[in-house]
Amino acid sequence: MTDAAFRVHREQDNPPRVVLSGDWSLRQTKGHFARLREQLAPLFADPQLRWDLREVERLDSAAGAMLLQGWQYTLGDRVLLRPEQAEQLATLAALPRRDSLEQPPITLRDMLKGAWCYYFDFIRHLVDFVMLVGALVLEIGYLFRKPRQIPWKEISANIYKGGVMALPVTALVGFMIGIAMSYLMALQLRKFGADIFIINILGMSIIREFGPILMAVLVAGRSGSAMTAQIGVMRVTEEIDALAAMGISRVLRLVLPKVVGLVAVAPLLVFWTSCWALLGAMLAAKLQLGISFDFFIEYLPRAVKPVNLTLAMLKALMFGLLIALVACHFGLRIKPNTESLSSSTTASVVVAITVVILVDAVFAILTRSIGL
């Protein structure tokens, strides 16, 4: 085959024609394809020219797309083709183009439609969540009548995985947060000669707020995601369908142990995290302000009322319950494919942390006059 070429053929009584010949394909033209396109550019701009492709030996999709783009995707009578070429170019012209794939500008109607879809999606999540809570309450009532059916092994396994396995990371994060908070506050309090009040600030903030919040964020990212992924894998491998086929309640065997285990261990994790955070705060206060450990421990009960510890334990119970319910809710909604597994696990962590922060804000407003 000869190389791709073209010539302008002019006749006296007929309009000029651009005659293409040779092999018009990427394999044959190699690096000369871009040069041919540049040379043809001024010819495409002339609407009086006619095009003759009957001498072309081979025409591939790349060359056909380049010619169609130059002709504005319209052939008309000014293009002379062989039947197979006409069929090939017609097929290429029918394919979606880049300009047709571009997204149109977003209008107010599109925004309202998207908001409406998000609203209905939120309602569906809320309904499914309420149904899950209702099913959990019914299973708890069933276990009160038949206590031998309580899944003690599953509950103890979730206490171990959600509580005991989380002790190192919660201790490390709590200790580092306590050091950072104490160091920053010491720099500010030293300017005003109010070194002693660091115990009040650290004790109140760690015991009442940072301890429960730290525990909730760490547990949601660690244990909550693991719960969602575990239920999701069971959905993908059809184990949940097998439980239903055998007449075994998925709420009793999957949801209840996770909820009870996390609720039972959450107050202990909060107490553990708060203790390590206070230890880090005492260490930083000792190094920065010279406050001894004995004085810090002795003054702390007078600065922070015991009711604040009770509020922290109540928060821990609520946070543990919410994290477990959200994790199980998203786990049961996973479809039997890996993409749904990954997206639902991510959504579970994000929603759990968001719900915890919102509930903590509401709890702080309702109890603003207690323990201060």
C-alpha positions as CSV (number, residue, x, y, z in Angstrom):
1,M,0.0,0.0,0.0
2,T,1.1,3.6,-0.7
3,D,1.4,6.3,1.8
4,A,-1.6,8.6,2.6
5,A,-1.7,11.6,0.2
6,F,-4.1,14.1,-1.2
7,R,-4.2,16.5,-4.1
8,V,-6.6,19.3,-5.2
9,H,-8.0,18.5,-8.6
10,R,-9.4,21.5,-10.5
11,E,-11.6,21.4,-13.6
12,Q,-13.1,24.1,-15.8
13,D,-16.8,23.3,-15.5
14,N,-16.8,21.5,-12.1
15,P,-15.9,22.7,-8.6
16,P,-12.5,21.7,-7.3
17,R,-12.1,18.4,-5.7
18,V,-9.8,17.1,-2.9
19,V,-8.8,13.6,-4.0
20,L,-7.5,11.4,-1.2
21,S,-5.4,8.3,-2.0
22,G,-3.2,5.7,-0.3
23,D,-3.4,4.1,3.1
24,W,-5.2,6.4,5.6
25,S,-4.5,4.6,8.8
26,L,-2.5,5.2,12.0
27,R,-0.3,2.2,11.4
28,Q,0.8,3.4,7.9
29,T,1.0,7.1,8.5
30,K,2.8,6.8,11.9
31,G,4.1,10.2,12.7
32,H,2.8,11.9,9.6
33,F,-0.9,11.8,10.7
34,A,-0.7,15.1,12.6
35,R,1.0,16.8,9.7
36,L,-1.7,15.6,7.3
37,R,-4.4,17.0,9.6
38,E,-2.7,20.4,9.7
39,Q,-2.4,20.4,5.9
40,L,-6.1,19.6,5.5
41,A,-7.3,22.2,8.0
42,P,-7.5,25.1,5.5
43,L,-9.3,22.8,3.0
44,F,-12.0,21.9,5.6
45,A,-12.8,25.6,5.9
46,D,-13.7,25.9,2.2
47,P,-17.4,24.9,1.8
48,Q,-17.1,24.9,-2.0
49,L,-14.6,22.0,-2.2
50,R,-15.7,18.5,-2.9
51,W,-14.0,15.5,-1.4
52,D,-13.3,12.2,-3.2
53,L,-12.3,9.2,-1.2
54,R,-12.7,6.6,-3.9
55,E,-9.0,6.2,-4.4
56,V,-8.3,5.5,-0.7
57,E,-6.9,2.0,-0.3
58,R,-7.6,1.7,3.4
59,L,-9.5,4.0,5.8
60,D,-9.4,3.3,9.6
61,S,-11.5,4.8,12.4
62,A,-8.9,7.4,13.4
63,A,-8.7,8.8,9.9
64,G,-12.5,8.6,9.4
65,A,-13.1,10.5,12.7
66,M,-10.5,13.2,11.7
67,L,-12.3,13.7,8.4
68,L,-15.7,13.7,10.0
69,Q,-14.6,16.3,12.5
70,G,-13.3,18.5,9.6
71,W,-16.6,18.1,7.8
72,Q,-18.6,19.0,11.0
73,Y,-20.0,15.5,11.0
74,T,-22.1,16.1,7.9
75,L,-21.3,14.4,4.6
76,G,-23.9,15.6,2.1
77,D,-23.4,15.5,-1.7
78,R,-19.9,17.0,-1.6
79,V,-18.3,13.8,-0.5
80,L,-17.8,10.9,-3.0
81,L,-17.4,7.6,-1.3
82,R,-17.5,3.9,-2.1
83,P,-20.3,2.0,-0.5
84,E,-18.2,0.4,2.3
85,Q,-16.7,3.8,3.1
86,A,-20.1,5.4,3.3
87,E,-21.2,2.7,5.7
88,Q,-18.1,3.1,7.9
89,L,-18.4,6.9,8.1
90,A,-22.1,6.7,8.9
91,T,-21.3,4.3,11.8
92,L,-18.7,6.7,13.1
93,A,-20.9,9.7,12.8
94,A,-23.6,7.9,14.8
95,L,-21.3,7.4,17.8
96,P,-21.5,9.8,20.7
97,R,-19.0,12.6,20.4
98,R,-17.0,14.5,23.1
99,D,-19.2,17.6,22.8
100,S,-22.3,15.5,23.3
101,L,-20.8,13.8,26.4
102,E,-20.2,17.1,28.1
103,Q,-22.5,17.8,31.0
104,P,-24.9,20.7,30.4
105,P,-24.9,23.6,32.9
106,I,-26.6,22.9,36.2
107,T,-29.9,24.7,36.5
108,L,-32.1,25.6,39.5
109,R,-34.4,22.8,38.5
110,D,-31.6,20.2,38.5
111,M,-30.5,21.5,42.0
112,L,-34.0,21.1,43.3
113,K,-34.4,17.7,41.8
114,G,-31.1,16.6,43.4
115,A,-32.2,18.0,46.8
116,W,-35.5,16.1,46.5
117,C,-33.7,12.9,45.7
118,Y,-31.4,13.3,48.7
119,Y,-34.4,14.0,50.9
120,F,-36.2,10.8,49.8
121,D,-32.9,8.9,50.3
122,F,-32.7,10.3,53.9
123,I,-36.3,9.3,54.6
124,R,-35.6,5.7,53.4
125,H,-32.5,5.5,55.6
126,L,-34.5,6.9,58.6
127,V,-37.4,4.4,58.0
128,D,-34.9,1.4,57.8
129,F,-33.1,2.7,60.9
130,V,-36.4,2.9,62.9
131,M,-37.3,-0.6,61.6
132,L,-34.0,-1.9,62.8
133,V,-34.4,-0.4,66.2
134,G,-38.0,-1.9,66.4
135,A,-36.7,-5.3,65.5
136,L,-34.0,-5.0,68.1
137,V,-36.5,-4.1,70.8
138,L,-38.7,-7.1,69.8
139,E,-35.7,-9.4,70.0
140,I,-34.8,-8.1,73.5
141,G,-38.4,-8.8,74.6
142,Y,-38.1,-12.3,73.2
143,L,-34.9,-12.9,75.2
144,F,-36.6,-11.7,78.4
145,R,-39.0,-14.6,77.9
146,K,-36.4,-17.1,76.8
147,P,-33.1,-16.1,78.5
148,R,-31.4,-19.4,77.3
149,Q,-31.4,-18.0,73.8
150,I,-29.1,-15.1,74.7
151,P,-26.0,-15.3,72.4
152,W,-23.4,-15.0,75.2
153,K,-20.5,-16.1,72.9
154,E,-21.3,-13.5,70.3
155,I,-21.6,-10.8,72.9
156,S,-18.3,-11.7,74.6
157,A,-16.6,-11.8,71.2
158,N,-17.8,-8.3,70.4
159,I,-16.7,-7.1,73.8
160,Y,-13.3,-8.4,73.2
161,K,-13.0,-7.1,69.6
162,G,-14.6,-3.7,70.3
163,G,-13.2,-3.1,73.8
164,V,-10.1,-5.1,74.7
165,M,-8.5,-4.7,71.2
166,A,-9.2,-1.0,71.3
167,L,-7.3,-0.3,74.6
168,P,-3.9,0.4,73.1
169,V,-5.0,2.9,70.5
170,T,-7.4,4.7,72.8
171,A,-4.6,5.0,75.5
172,L,-2.1,6.3,73.0
173,V,-4.4,8.9,71.5
174,G,-5.7,10.0,74.9
175,F,-2.2,10.4,76.3
176,M,-1.1,12.5,73.3
177,I,-4.2,14.6,73.3
178,G,-3.7,15.3,77.1
179,I,-0.1,16.4,76.5
180,A,-1.1,18.7,73.6
181,M,-4.0,20.3,75.5
182,S,-2.0,20.8,78.7
183,Y,1.0,22.3,76.8
184,L,-1.1,24.8,74.9
185,M,-3.2,25.9,77.9
186,A,-0.1,26.2,80.0
187,L,1.4,28.7,77.6
188,Q,-1.8,30.9,77.8
189,L,-2.4,30.6,81.6
190,R,1.2,31.5,82.4
191,K,0.8,34.9,80.8
192,F,-1.9,35.8,83.4
193,G,-0.4,34.0,86.4
194,A,-3.3,31.5,86.5
195,D,-1.3,28.3,86.5
196,I,-3.5,26.6,89.0
197,F,-6.6,26.9,86.9
198,I,-5.1,24.5,84.3
199,I,-6.5,21.6,86.5
200,N,-10.0,23.0,86.3
201,I,-9.9,23.5,82.5
202,L,-8.2,20.1,81.8
203,G,-10.3,18.2,84.2
204,M,-13.6,19.5,83.0
205,S,-12.8,19.3,79.3
206,I,-11.2,15.8,79.3
207,I,-13.7,14.1,81.7
208,R,-16.8,15.7,80.3
209,E,-16.1,16.2,76.6
210,F,-12.9,15.0,75.2
211,G,-12.9,11.6,76.7
212,P,-16.3,10.5,75.3
213,I,-15.7,12.2,72.0
214,L,-12.3,10.6,71.5
215,M,-13.6,7.2,72.4
216,A,-16.6,7.6,70.0
217,V,-14.4,8.8,67.1
218,L,-11.9,6.0,67.6
219,V,-14.5,3.3,68.1
220,A,-16.5,4.5,65.1
221,G,-13.4,4.4,62.8
222,R,-12.2,1.1,64.2
223,S,-15.0,-1.1,65.5
224,G,-17.9,0.5,63.6
225,S,-16.2,0.0,60.3
226,A,-15.3,-3.5,61.2
227,M,-19.0,-4.3,62.1
228,T,-20.2,-2.9,58.8
229,A,-17.6,-4.7,56.8
230,Q,-18.3,-8.0,58.6
231,I,-22.1,-7.8,57.9
232,G,-21.3,-6.7,54.4
233,V,-19.1,-9.6,53.7
234,M,-21.8,-11.9,55.0
235,R,-24.2,-10.2,52.6
236,V,-21.8,-10.7,49.6
237,T,-21.2,-14.4,50.5
238,E,-24.9,-14.9,51.0
239,E,-24.5,-16.0,54.6
240,I,-27.3,-13.7,55.7
241,D,-29.6,-15.3,53.2
242,A,-28.6,-18.7,54.6
243,L,-29.5,-17.6,58.1
244,A,-33.0,-16.5,56.8
245,A,-33.4,-19.9,55.0
246,M,-32.6,-21.7,58.3
247,G,-35.1,-19.6,60.2
248,I,-32.4,-17.8,62.3
249,S,-33.0,-14.1,63.1
250,R,-30.2,-12.0,61.7
251,V,-31.0,-9.3,64.3
252,L,-30.7,-11.8,67.1
253,R,-27.4,-13.3,65.9
254,L,-25.7,-10.3,64.2
255,V,-27.1,-7.0,65.4
256,L,-27.9,-7.7,69.1
257,P,-24.5,-9.0,70.1
258,K,-22.8,-6.0,68.5
259,V,-25.1,-3.5,70.1
260,V,-24.9,-5.0,73.6
261,G,-21.1,-5.6,73.4
262,L,-20.4,-2.0,72.3
263,V,-22.8,-0.5,74.8
264,A,-21.3,-2.5,77.6
265,V,-17.7,-1.6,76.8
266,A,-18.2,2.0,75.9
267,P,-18.2,3.5,79.5
268,L,-15.1,1.5,80.3
269,L,-13.3,2.8,77.2
270,V,-14.3,6.4,78.1
271,F,-12.9,6.0,81.6
272,W,-9.7,4.4,80.2
273,T,-9.2,7.1,77.6
274,S,-9.9,9.9,80.1
275,C,-7.4,8.4,82.6
276,W,-4.6,8.3,80.0
277,A,-5.5,11.9,78.8
278,L,-5.3,13.1,82.4
279,L,-2.0,11.3,82.8
280,G,-0.6,13.1,79.8
281,A,-2.0,16.4,81.0
282,M,-0.4,15.9,84.4
283,L,3.0,15.2,82.8
284,A,2.8,18.3,80.6
285,A,1.7,20.4,83.6
286,K,4.6,19.1,85.6
287,L,7.1,20.0,82.9
288,Q,5.6,23.4,81.9
289,L,4.2,24.8,85.2
290,G,5.9,22.7,87.9
291,I,2.6,21.4,89.2
292,S,3.3,18.1,91.0
293,F,1.4,14.9,90.4
294,D,0.2,14.7,94.0
295,F,-1.2,18.2,93.9
296,F,-2.9,17.6,90.6
297,I,-4.6,14.4,91.8
298,E,-5.6,16.0,95.1
299,Y,-7.0,19.2,93.6
300,L,-8.8,17.5,90.7
301,P,-11.9,16.2,92.7
302,R,-12.4,19.7,94.0
303,A,-12.2,21.3,90.6
304,V,-14.4,18.8,88.8
305,K,-17.6,17.6,90.4
306,P,-18.4,13.9,90.3
307,V,-21.6,14.5,88.4
308,N,-19.4,15.3,85.3
309,L,-18.1,11.7,85.4
310,T,-21.7,10.5,85.4
311,L,-22.5,12.7,82.4
312,A,-19.5,11.2,80.6
313,M,-20.7,7.7,81.3
314,L,-24.2,8.5,80.0
315,K,-22.6,9.9,76.9
316,A,-20.6,6.8,76.5
317,L,-23.7,4.6,76.6
318,M,-25.5,6.8,74.0
319,F,-22.4,6.9,71.7
320,G,-21.9,3.2,71.9
321,L,-25.5,2.5,71.1
322,L,-25.6,4.9,68.2
323,I,-22.3,3.7,66.7
324,A,-23.4,0.0,66.8
325,L,-26.8,0.8,65.3
326,V,-25.4,2.9,62.5
327,A,-22.8,0.3,61.7
328,C,-25.4,-2.5,61.6
329,H,-27.8,-0.4,59.6
330,F,-25.3,0.3,56.8
331,G,-24.1,-3.3,56.9
332,L,-27.5,-4.7,56.3
333,R,-28.1,-2.3,53.4
334,I,-25.0,-3.5,51.5
335,K,-25.7,-5.1,48.2
336,P,-24.0,-8.3,47.1
337,N,-21.1,-6.6,45.3
338,T,-17.7,-5.2,46.4
339,E,-18.4,-1.6,45.4
340,S,-21.4,-1.4,47.7
341,L,-19.3,-2.9,50.5
342,S,-16.6,-0.2,50.3
343,S,-19.0,2.7,49.9
344,S,-21.3,1.6,52.7
345,T,-18.3,1.1,55.1
346,T,-17.1,4.6,54.4
347,A,-20.6,6.0,54.8
348,S,-21.0,4.1,58.1
349,V,-17.9,5.8,59.6
350,V,-18.8,9.3,58.4
351,V,-22.4,9.1,59.5
352,A,-21.5,7.6,62.9
353,I,-19.0,10.3,63.7
354,T,-21.5,13.0,62.5
355,V,-24.3,11.6,64.6
356,V,-22.0,11.4,67.6
357,I,-21.0,15.1,67.3
358,L,-24.6,16.2,66.8
359,V,-25.8,14.3,69.8
360,D,-22.9,15.6,71.9
361,A,-23.8,19.2,71.0
362,V,-27.5,18.6,72.0
363,F,-26.4,16.9,75.2
364,A,-24.1,19.8,76.0
365,I,-26.9,22.3,75.6
366,L,-29.3,20.3,77.7
367,T,-26.8,19.8,80.5
368,R,-25.1,23.2,80.4
369,S,-26.1,24.1,83.9
370,I,-25.2,20.7,85.5
371,G,-21.8,20.1,87.1
372,L,-20.3,23.5,86.5
